[in-house]
């Protein structure tokens, strides 16, 4: 079943923006509806399912291509395609003729026909013809990169070195992001070789520098370094390499490289180096050093494109160490009002104003964010903060009005809508409005497996237990979901080619389907893609797509249509290890499973910006402390990528925190993210608050969101697998004066 496949620092204190959120903001489609077509199961039926065609396909699969070709009779495009492909090995000249003719008759497979025809021409040593056919493969095709490399290869063999270099240009110009890294490496290494053949050593030097700088961890980078190390390294490329290491969270190597730039400010490279150094120090949580580095850069580099980003990072580090971050944020918003960080800066300044007791100034700033940047990513946060402040002051109507404005914002996220619904109901309850109860009930029914749904249910103690009124996801048989509207997939060439390859039972279908842009797919189209992937044999990929598309819109209870999606969205990888070590540590296995889901998405090789590793994202120092308590001996960082060890240590650490907080999951989960010292500080400052208020007022955004995600997932696991909604304490217990100081925050 596809649904069950898995896949000595300064503390942050109460900075107004989370470290992980800052990363997202620093790194910071809709798509139109395509031709609509309704698909049924029959549209995925194999072309070669019976009779002589089935026998021919079986021969093809066994490698008996000549015998298969003899039995592939008929003029239907799929039959012609398999017949032509069968000739590639033994009769390439015939394959070329057939594939080139078929390219026009079989538009869904046009690029595959052309690519295989070009490969056959290459085997026949008809290099110019092969180059011409390779050039006809569409830029949007999954075969485009290999076609450009093939064109370059045959032109090189024909001694057209300039043409071979030109063929590589589109690949060299791809963004230097992980998705394109393998292709760019091939293209750059080939370009360096071609330039060397031409005797164009500046060209060769540049290609090697780009490879060394943009793919610094690759084998190819090590190869070219053997030539580069005796040559001068321009600051431009040294800094590109430093930026690459910064993106990989290797902050110390980024620092080392950036500090090799010796030119003074405001030289362009000096400004970039200073920003890299400051940002790396910030990521290492050395905020005083970061502020000391970035302050002079902001003053000197007035014309640098990096200055707004530097001000943004500077403001963050200043907020951590208690310097005047408000002034920095104000300057950013004033000097760069059209910059993507302008609304962020105003919002963070307002947060700091509130903490400093400057409420009137803060409310004015929040209104500015909502009014000036209504389409910005902080408008919803500004309006929610306004509603919160009004509610806290007892101004219920003003709070409800702010929530009304929030709900009207375009592009409002799911979590933001749920938060607004819940706090609208809470505000109604505060003012004694009878509409509160049905509002809570509707939210609990619509979203039984999410944080705000769990909170709503806790506000309705007389509501029947959820487990009594629903079947588990595992109790449903596979239900029919057909027919499905293709929506934008109806004219997506990758989907169309993927379905054809699937129906021909050829192995490249999954690659075509996984290349599809899944953003903003409507529900039917997303389901159609999942069904196609499942039929391609890619169960893990189908589960991943289900989680990342359909899982975002799951509502209500479990039914025949949604059971598989629920299971895919909340899978149970490593479950035997989870149950074993959760039991050993007296931890609820569903809570540990939920924590792993949110920490690492079940990736054993996950590594965070701050160095946390593995499935439960333990910091090496924390892991060693826990291992010592378990008498496990020395645990080095690399060992944390072993699932069994990581889960054992994560379960033990979570158990420690639950004991520290007398079983409070809310506080234990918060401490897992922010550390016990910070959590005890918050508990002692607000000992009597209801849990919903306590969580909403966690001053670190990352931790606040983390608690909601983990406990929402915990509720979902219990919902999906029939264990009922998990209990939520309704109050944050009092801080206890007899405990003394809490243990050090080992995870920071």
Helices and strands as residue ranges (DSSP letters): G 2-4, H 19-26, E 38-39, G 41-44, H 51-61, H 65-71, H 77-86, H 92-105, G 107-109, H 110-123, H 127-134, H 144-157, H 161-172, G 178-180, H 181-198, H 201-214, H 219-228, H 235-247, H 251-258, H 268-283, H 287-300, H 307-321, H 325-335, H 342-355, H 359-372, H 379-392, H 396-407, H 414-430, H 435-446, H 451-458, G 466-469, G 473-475, E 484-485, G 487-491, H 493-503, H 509-514, H 523-535, H 539-548, G 550-553, H 563-569, H 575-585, H 589-600, H 620-629, G 637-641, H 643-660, H 665-674, H 676-685, H 691-696, H 701-720, G 737-739
